[in-house]
Structure formats: structure tokens, C-alpha cells
């Protein structure tokens, strides 16, 4: 699938939808993580020859349901053209160009609009700390659009 490039204005126009999706992801992820931990505790007390208990089966069913919802939300972000960068910071990148250079427009949960960018080569772990603030000239251009 070809990469979608966003202008800063286009990326900011998608934020109402992206914000709702990310909010759902951020809400579901801790629930999924807690259920996995519960499943591991219950499984640790069982013996393989007993098979899965009804508690294990119920937990696994809930884990699978939430995992499906999370995957659906991730797919939706992918279809928009966004790159989800993590549950903890709630970071989302949009491919873009700044002064003819390929970059990521960078938005993080809690921000009203996109006001940062970073290099494409910036890895997942460094994306949050390598964000660069957009200059006033770029932000003022966006507001006129």
C-alpha cells in the first residue's frame, strides 16, 4: 500500500477522529494487560494435565475480545495513514514533508493540535524525546488553511 503524505493542515483535520481512536486504545490496553496478568496467575496454579479451567477459558475469551478491539482500532489508524507509536505516550505520527524533506508530523495524546515533527529515521523509543517544535512560520501557514 503506498504511503500517504499529509500536509500539516490535513493531519490536524484528522485529529478529532484520531483522538477518539487513541482514547479507546489507551483505555483498552491496561484492561487487556490486567486480564493477561490474571490469566497467567490462574494458569500458574493449574496443571497441564487438567486442561484449561472455566476461569482460564473465561479470561482467555475476554483477552481475545479486547485484543480484537485493539487490533481493529490499530487497523483504523493504519487506514487513515497514521503510524501508532505506543500505548504509554499515546503517540501518533503522520507522514509529511517539511521544506521538501520527508518527516513525521507528531501528535501525542493530550495535545490540541500537531505542533511537533521528527525525522523518519527516529526509532520508536526515541520518537517522544526527539520531537522538534514547529516554528511559528509553519503553524501560521496551517491556521490560514
C-alpha positions, 0 to 999 in steps of 0.5 A: 500500500503506498504511503500517504503524505499529509500536509500539516493542515490535513493531519490536524483535520484528522485529529478529532477522529484520531483522538477518539481512536487513541482514547479507546486504545489507551483505555483498552490496553491496561484492561487487556494487560490486567486480564493477561496478568490474571490469566497467567496467575490462574494458569500458574496454579493449574496443571497441564494435565487438567486442561484449561479451567472455566476461569482460564477459558473465561479470561482467555475469551475476554483477552481475545475480545479486547485484543480484537478491539485493539487490533481493529482500532490499530487497523483504523489508524493504519487506514487513515495513514497514521503510524501508532507509536505506543500505548504509554505516550499515546503517540501518533505520527503522520507522514509529511514533508517539511521544506521538501524533506520527508518527516513525521508530523507528531501528535501525542495524546493530550495535545490540541493540535500537531505542533511537533515533527521528527525525522523518519529515521527516529526509532520508536523509543526515541520518537517522544524525546526527539520531537522538534517544535514547529516554528511559528512560520509553519503553524501560521501557514496551517491556521490560514488553511 
